[in-house]
């Protein structure tokens, strides 16, 4: 084992040891659907200038959503209830009272000049626009009118001043006119002599002075503090500084809110649904592992072990970040395990090519094929080397999208960005580090070198053998493929136009009814009874008081009566405690932010692919992805299936899968075209498809096995999620081959850009053992060198 191999082994051991430690010492934060959580009911109040109606309540809800995101709560649920109530459900919150205090503060932030600190002045009648407040030490402080407000604040962060020992502070960044007004306020204060109270500036939050610092003597009179940044000090604790920064960043509430109810709610899913989902996940993962072992034999078994390590690393990363696990998130996590096979399959297929290609060259030269074939170890090294660019590019494009979703989006879309990023990073570590360490160790054994066929790399596989023998010209009919894609797009658009989208409660809002029953009713049993009564999408919660809350789409009086009868059939005498209309939990701002994040992510992916490949390739990949999204949405429109938060997660997953698939194909196109720059592009593209098709088939089968298990065994909750992904993966596989590539051929025919330069693959220097064997040592298998 050379130095590089030892470093990889040490890195793999360190990552796995840390992951195992986190798994054994920390508990996951489960979402409302798995464990329940805290429910707060807030009520907006009128002010002298603003009425707390529906519009003001909706604007208040969006501010609260930003504050909840700042609290670090993943997958929260916020919805307007009635005209002026907001229901906030927080999974995994340790201190609900603290959350209620932060959420309920109005956060009206203003900056004022200080006139005087003399108690006598505070009793005198001053100008109407001046008032007297107590500063942070309790001293009377007469302040002038606000020079700027929190609307001119760009951001805020809590920090600790260890150098001067002044403790925790809040750094505030100003924007626009706020920079000029802050410089003017501090410039006027700097003209006062040192020690004069008027040399101070008061920072007021909700009519309370939280900081009144004196302007430093180094600040010039009339110039003030420039740069648009300042610090708020005030003997804060760490938590107080962080809460203040959160309030400033989240913005001020349009109207005050009052906490009218706080309770603990049970999980929206019953134990039976959770057990069914877990059972489906185990079966799906087992089937995928068996499939890999059958196809790739020994290396497949090692890859399956590496996938288990991937699951451990991903789970530990979620624990380290304190992310909240929900059932759709867990389903996506299980699916990611299946898709993590992709990097391993890429490497193994490139190694098979390397091993077979050398044998064919020797056979054409008239000698024994096996005599000139590289060792299995050398072929595997070449596989890792040749597959690296495709693995890197596909994962970087996904990370770009995930990072931008986190930055620009909010709520569950932002949480998806975090989960996706962790999954990608864990997949890379699993495939390029853990799998390689295990494979290199196994291929160094004498038994394996003596019988290379047990590795799974010495045979080309049925798909590759068939393609090599038949060599079909798939791109000869590229216009037919594009016409077929266009026809399907028209049908999908027709479904959206004619049938419309069946938006779920998260998008449309609905009705929330709370029942008190004579005997306690389990949410799982109530959910089953409501599904039998014709309400399969009802969301059911239990509270600590034993009541049952049912949230569903808008109901008529007769439908509400059917729901109450179904509940009464389980709990005896049933009384309706509360009946309110609720607004959408995925509000206008969240949807707008999600669309902005998605648009920016697509532009970033297009730019990256244009730089790494060609603009024609990037445009074709993004167009194929848009093709997949529109078809999936259209199919759901024709089927009348709900478009809800679970569908949104599936849609984002399909986007990542589609782009990854196209990147793998275009990476091979670039390589082949660079090696033969005079060849016709359509011939090059056809060869690239044939060479990557075995990887596409094997990766797709691995993902389908898991999704089929979730669809048929995971219960009603995951059926639509699995169906959406099955459709998306099928369409994405088709489009990467028969939409993206034909479109690239058409664009290249109109492009004057020269072919790409040859792709140079750095080959490692031979090890000493390899030199000795080439000098005459006789072994059954050459282990070669590693990079």
N, C-alpha and C positions, 0 to 999 in steps of 0.2 A: 504493500500500500504506500503510494507516494505522499508527498506533503499535501497536495490539494485534496486527496481522498481523506487524509486524516483530519484536515480542517472541516470538510463537509460532515464527517462523522461526529466531530466535537460539536459543531453547530446544531446538528440534528438532535444529539443527546441533550444539549442545553435547552433547546426549545421544548422538547418533549418533557423534560424534567420540570421546567417552569409551568408548562400547561397542566401536568399532572398535579403539581402542588396547588395551583389555583382551583382545579376541579375538586380536590379533596378538602380544601379549607374554606371555600366560599359557596354560598347558596345562590341559585339563580333568582332573579327578580321576575316573577311570573305576571302575566297580564291579567286583565279582568276576566277574560274568557277561560283562563286556566285556574286562577286562584281567587279572583275577586279583588276588591280594593276599597278605596275611600270615595264616597260620593258627596260632593258639596253642592248645595243649591243656593245660588246667589240671586239677589233681587236688586234691580237697578232702582235708584231713587231720583226724583225730580230735583233740579237746582233752580235758582231764580232765573237762569237764562236758558236752560235746556229741559225739555220734557222727556222723561224716561219712557219713550214709546218704543215701537219695534225697531225703527231705524237706529236710535241711540243704543238700544240693547245689542243689535247686530254689530255695531262698531265696537262696543265694549267687549263683545265676545272675541273679536279678532285680536284686540290688545291682550286679553287674558290668554289667548292661545300662544302669543309670543312669550308671555311670562312663563307659561307652563313648559314651553320648549327650553327656556332658560333654566328652569328648575332641574333639568336633566331627566324628565319623565318621558319615556318612550311610549308610543302608542296610547296617548291620552284620548279621552273622548269628551268633546265639548259640544253642547247643542243648546239653542234657545228653547225655552219651554214657556209656552204662552206668549204674552206680549212683553213682559219685563222680567222674566226669570231665566237664569242660565244654569244648566246642569253640567257640573264638571266631575268627571270620573277619572281618578288618578290611581293607576295600578302601581303597587310597590312603593308607595310613599311612606316613609318611616314616621314622619311627624305631621299628621294632617292639620294640626292646629297652626303650625308654622306656615304650611302651605296656604291655609285660609287667610292668615294675616298678610302674607305677601300679595296674594291675589286680590284681596279686598282693598288695598291701599289705593287711593286715587292717583298718587304720584304726579301731582301738579308741581313742577320744578320751575323756580324763578331765581334770577340773580339780581341783587339790589345794591345800590350804594348805601353806605351807613352815614347817618347824619350826626348822631350823638349817642353817648352811653350814660349821660347824666340823668339820674332818676327825676330830678326836677324838670328837665326838658320833657320827659315822658309824660308828665302830668299836664303840661301846657298844651293848648290847642294849636296843633300844627296844621300845615296844608292838608287839604282833603285827600291828596294822593300819597300821604305819608301815614305810617302806622308804627305802633310800638309792639315788639315781640320780645320774648326772652331768648337770649342766645344759648349756646350749648352749655354754658356754665351757670345759666339762670339769671344773668345780668340783663336789665332792661336795655333794649336796643331799638333806637328809632331809625327806621329805614325809609328810603325814598321809593319811588315807583320802580317797577321791574324794568331793568335795562334789556334783558333777554329772557327767553323761556326755554323749557325743555324741547320745544319743537325745533330749536336750532342746534340740538345736540346730535352728533353723528354716531357716537358710541361711548361706552364706558366699560372700564375693566378694574377689578379690585387688584391691589398690589400691596406688597410689604416693603417698607423702607428699612432694610437691615443696616445700611451704611450709617444713617444718622440716628437710628433707633427711635424714630417717631411712630413706629407701629404701622397699622393698616391704613390705607388710604384708597380713594377712588379716583382714577384718572379719567378725565372727561375730554372727549374730542368734539370740537365745535365745527359747524359747517356753514357755508354761505354767509349771510349777514351776521351770524353769530360770532365769527372770528373778529369782524370789525367792531361789533358792539362790545365784546369782551375787552378788546384793546382800548376802546374809548372809556369803558367803566374803570378799568385798572389804571389807565393813564391819568384820569381825573383824580383818583385816589392817591396816586404817586406824587401829586403836587402838594399834598398835605405834609406837614412835618412829621418826623418819626414820633410814634407814641400817640399821635392824634387819633381819636376814634374814627374820624372821617377817612383815615388811610386804610380802612378795612372795607371788604366787600362781603355781603351776606348772601349765602346760598340757602334758599328756603324750599322745603319739601312739605306739601300739604299744610301750609300756614305754620310751619315749625322750622326755626333756624337750625340747620344741621351742621353748618360750618360758617365761620365768619373770619377767615384768615386776613392778616394784615399784609398789604402789598410790600414785597421785599424792597429794601432800600436801593438795590441795584437797578430797579425798574425806573426808567427815565420819565420825568414829568411830561405829560402830553402824548407820550408814545405808548405806554402800557405794555401789557404782556401780549406779544404777537405769536403767531404760529398756530393759533386755534386749538390750544390744549391747556388744560389746567388740572390741578389736583384738589380734591375735597378731603380735608383732614378733620378729625373730630374724635379722637380716642376710640375708634371703632374696634370691635372684635372682628375676627375673620368672617364670621357669619354675617355680621351687620354690614361689613363692606361689600360682601358678595351680594347680599339682598339689595343693597342700595344700587349697585351697578346693574343688577337685573331690572330693577324698577325704571332706572333711567333709560336703559336700552329698550325695554319693552314699550315705553311711551306712557303717556297719561291716559287714564280712563276718561271717556267723554262725560260720564256721569258717575256719581258715587255708587257703590254696591254694598249691600248688607248681607251677611251670612244668615240665612233663615233656617238652614237645615244641614246637618252633617251626620252621615251614617256609614256603616260598613256594609258593602254589598257582596253577595256571593258570586261565584263564577257564572258566566253566561252559558257555559257548556257543562253538561253533566259528566259524571265519572265514566259512563258508558261510552260517550263520544270520544273522550280523551283516550280511553283504553283501546278503542277501535283504531284511532289514528296512530297510536304507538305501535299496535300490532301490524298495521299496514306498512309502517315505516320499516320495521324490522324485516318483514317479508320482502319488501322491495329491495332493501339493501343487500339482503342475503342472495336474492336472485341475481342482482347486478354483479356481486362478487363471484358467484358461480359462473356467470357468463364470461367474465374476464379470465377466470382460471381455465375454462374450456378453450378459449381462443388463444391465450398466450401462455398457458401451462405454468411453468415455474415462475416466470416473471409476472404472470397474471396473479399468482398467489401472493407474490411480494407486493404488487400494486394494490391488491385488496387490503393487505396489512397496512400499506401506506395510507389508504383511504380511511382506515380506522384512526390512524394518527392525525389525518386531516380533520376528522370529526372532533378529536380531542383538542387540537389546536384552535379550531374555530370556536368551540364551546368555551374554552378558557379565555379567548379574546373577548367574547361577549361578557363573561363574568368580570374581566378586568375593567371593562368600560361601564359596567353596571347597566347594560342594555336590558330592556324588558322583553321577555319571550312571550309571544302570543302563538296561538295555534297556526294561523297562516304563516307566521314567521318561522315556526318549527317545520312546517311543510316545505317552505322555501329552503330552509337549511338542509332538509333531507334531500331535496332535489339537487342542491348544490353539490352534495356528495356524489350523486350520479354524474353531474356535469364535470366534476373534478377528474373523472376518468379521462376527459378529453386530452389533457396534457400528457398523461401516461400513454394513451393510444397514439398520439402524435409521435412520441419518441420511439415506441416499439415499431410502428410502421416504417419510420425512417431507418431504423436498424435492420428490419427485414429487407428493405430495398438495398441497403449497403451490402448485406450478406449475399443476397441473390444476384446483384449486379456483377460483382466480381466473379462469381461462379459462372455466369453466362459469358463473360468476356473470355475466361479461360477455356470454356467449352468451345467457343468459336475459334480459338487458337489451336485446337486439336489436342490439348492436354486434358488430364483429369480435372473435373470441375473443382473438386474439393481441395486440390493441391494449392491453388492460388487464392482460395477464399480467405478473407481475414478471419481471425479468431472471433468468437462470439463477443468477447470483451471489447475488441476493437470495433466491431460492428455496433455495439451498444454505445460506445463513446461517440462514434460518428452520428448515431441517432440523436443523442443529446445535443451534439454540436449543430446538426442540420435543422433540428426542430426548434432551436432556441429562438430564432427570430420570429417565427410564427407564434410561439407561446408568449414571447414578450409583447409583440404588437397587439395581439388579441386581448391580453390582460391590461395593457396600458390604456387601450380605448375604453375598456370597461371601467377602469379606475377613474378616468377622466369624467365619464358620465356619473359615476357614483359620487365623486367629490363635488361636482357641480350641483347634483341633487341635494347634497347636504348643505351647501352654501346658500343656495337660492330658494329651496323649497322649505316646507315646514310640516309639522305633524307626522303622519305615517309615511309620507313620501320621503321625508328627511330620515326617518328611522330606517327605511329601506336602503337608502344610500349608505348608512353605516354598516348594516348587515352585509350588503353586497361587497363593500370594500374589504371587510374582514374575510369574507369567503374567498375573494380573489387572492388576497395575500396568503391565506392559509393554503390555497390550492397550489400556488407557486412553490411554497416551501415543501409541501407534500410531494409534488411531482419531481422537482429539480434537485431536492436535497435528500429527503427521506427515501424515496424510491431508488435514487441513484446509489445511496450508501448501501441499502439492502442488496441491490442488484450486483454491485461491484463485489461485495463480500461473497455472495453466492457464486458468482462466475469465477472467482479465484480458486474454488474447490476443484480438486483433481477429478472427482466424479463427474462434475458438470462439464469440465473441459473434454473429458473422454466421451461424453454422450451429449453433444450440443443440441440434439433435437428436443431434449426435455425442456430446454429453455423457452421454446415457442418462437424463437427467432430464425431457426434454420429452415422453416417452411414458410412459404409466401402467404398462405391462407387461401381459402376458396374464392373469395371475392377478387383478390388480386390475380390469382391464377386465371380465372375466367376472363377478366378484363385484358390480361396480357395476351391470351390466346385469341380473343375476338377483336379487340381494339376497335370498338364502335366509334364512329364519328358523330358524336352527340351534337356538336355545334354546326353540323351541316343544316340542321333544321332550326337554327336559332331564331329566325323570324316567326316560326310557329310557336316556339316557347314564349316569345314576347307577346304574341297575339293571345295565347292562352292566358298569360298573366293579366293582360289588359281586360279580357273577357271576365275573369274572376273578379277583378277590381270593380268592374261595372256592376256585377251581381251583388257584390258586397255593398257598394254605394247605394244600390237600389233597396237593399234591405234596410239600410239606415234611413233612407228617405221615405220609404213606404211604411215600414213597420215601426220605425223610431226605436229609440233606446229605452230599455226598461230600467231606469235609474233606481237604485236602492234607496233605503231610508237615509243613508249617509249623505246622499246628494239632494234628495227632495224634502227631507223632513217627514214627519208623520204624526203619530199619536202615541202618547205614553199614558198607560192606565195602571194604577196601583190597586191591588186587591188585598184585603185582609180576610184570611180563611179561618174556619173553625179549627182545623188541624193543619199542621205544617205540610207544605207541598214542596217536594224537591224540584229544582229547576229542570232537571233532565226529564222527569216524568211529565211536567207541564209542557215542555217543548214538544215531546212526542204527541201528547194529546192535542196540542194546537196544530201540529202538522197534519194529524188525522182529520182535524176539523176544517182544513183548508187554508191554514196560515203557516206554511213551512218556513217562512223567513222571519218569523217573530223572534225577537231578542228577549230572553227571559233572565231576570235577576231575582235573587232573594236578598232580603235585608236582614240586619241583625235583629229586627223586631219581629221577624217571622212573616213579613208581608212579601208579596210577589209583585214584581214590576214587569209589565209586558210592553215592549216597544215595537211598533210595526208601522206599516204604511197607513195612510189616511183611511179611516174606517167610517162606515155608515153606522147609524144607531143599531140596525139589525145585526151587523157584523160584530159590533162590540158585545151585543147580547150573546152571540154564539161563543165568543171568547170567554165571557163570564160563565156561561153554562159549562164549557169544557173545564175551567178551573174549579167550578163547584163540584163537578163530578169526581174530582180528586181530593178536595179539601173540605167538602161539606158546605155549610152555610158561608156564603161569600159576599163581602161588602166592598163596594167600590170606594176607596179612600181618596183617590186623586185621578183626575182625567184632564189631560192638557194636550194641546198641540205642541209639537217640538219642531224646531228648525233643523236644517241639515247640519250634521257634525263635520262634513267636508264643505266648509263655507266657501263663499265667493273668493275671498282672499287666498285661501289655501289652494283652491283650484287654479286661480290665476298664477300663484307662485309656482305651482307644479308645472304648468304649461311653460312659464318663462324658463324654469330650470331645465325642462326637457328640450326646449328650443336651443338654449345656450349649449347644452350638452351635445346636441346633434351637430351644431356648428363647430364645436371643439373637436369632435370626432372627425368631421369632414376635413378640418384643417390639418389634424394630425396625419390622417391617411393620405392627404394630398402631399404632405411633406415626405412621409416615409415611403410612399409608393408613387402614385401619379394622381393628378386631379381626376382623371377618368375613372380610376379605381375607387377613389374616395366617394365620388358622386354615385357610382353604381352601387357601392355597399350601402350608403345611406338611403338611396332610392329603394333598394330591396328591403331594407328595414321598414320604411314607410309602407311599402306594399304589404308586409306581414302584419303590421299593426291594423291597417284598414281592413284586411280580410278577416282578421280575428274579431274585430269589432262588428263587422258586417254579419258574420256567422252568428254571433250572440244576438244580434238584432233579429235575424230570421228565426232563431230558436226561441226568442222571447225570454232569454235567461237574464238574470239581474246583473246590472253593471254597478258594482259596489266596491268597497275597499279591498275585498279579496280579489276581485277581478283586476283592480288597479295594480296590485302587487304582481299578479300573473302577467299583466301587460308589460310591466317594466322588466320582468325576467325574460320575456320573449324578445324584447328589444336588445338586451345584452347578448342573448344566444344568437340572434340573427347576425349581428355585427361580427361576433367572434367567428362564426362559420364562414362568412365572406372573407374575413382577413386571412384565414388559413388557406383558402383557395388562391387568393391574390398573392400571397407570399410565394406559393409554388409557381404561379405565373411569372412573377418577377425573376425568380431564380432560373427558370427554363429559358425565358426570353433573353436574359443577360448572357446565358451560355451560348445561345444561337441567335444573334441579333439580326441575321438575314432571313430567318424563317418567317412565314406568314403568321400574323398574330392569332388568327382563328385556330390554326393548327397547334400553336403553343398553348392556347387556352384549353383546347380539347384535351391535350396531353396532361395539363395540370389537373383537370377534373378527374380524369381516369386514375391519376396517381394519388389523389386525395380522397377518392371515393371510399376505399376500405376504411379509412379513419372515420369518415362521415357516417358510414353504416354502423360501425361498432360503437361509436359514441352515441348515436341516436338510439340504438337498441338498449344501451345501458340506462339512458334517461327514461325511455318508454317503460322499462320493467318497473322502475320505481313509481312512475305516474300511474300505471295501470293498477298497481297495488293500492295506491291512494284512492283512485277513482272507484274501485269495486269493493274495497275493504275498509276505507277510511271513514265511512259514514257520510251523511248528507252534507255536513259542514264543509268537507273538502272535495266533494264531487265536482262542483263547478270550477273550483281552483284547478283540479287535476285535468278536467276536460279542456279548460282554456289553454293549459300548457301543452297538452297533447296536440291540440290544433296548432298552437304556435310553433312547436318544434317541427311538426310535419311540414307546415307552410315555410318555416325558416330554412329547413333543409332543402326544400325544392327551390326557394328563391335564391339561395346562395349559389346554386349550380345553374339554374335555368332562367334566372332573371338578372342577377348581378353580372354574370359573365357575358351573356349575350348583349346586355346593355353596354358593357365595357368594350366589346368588339365594335359595336355601332359607333361609340364615341371615339374610339381609337381611329376609325376610318376617316373621321373628320379632324383629327388632331395632327399637327405638324411636328410634334415633339419627337425626338429620336428615341430609339429603344433604350431601356435602362442599361447601365454598365454591368459587367459581369459581377455576380456575387461571389466574393472570395471567402472561402471557408478556411479559417486558420487550422492547420493540422498540428497536433502536438508533436514535440520532439520525442524520439523513441527513448524508452527507459533502458537502463543497462541490461535488464533481463531480456528485453526485446531485441537489443543489439546482439546479445550472445546467441539467441535462438536463430536470428537471421544468419549468423556466422556459421551455423551448422548444427545447433542443438536440435534434437528431434523430439517433438512433443505432439500430442494429438491435437492441441489447440493453442493458438497464440493469444495470450491475454492482451497484448498490445499496450498502449499507453492511455493515460487519462488526462483530461484538462481540468 
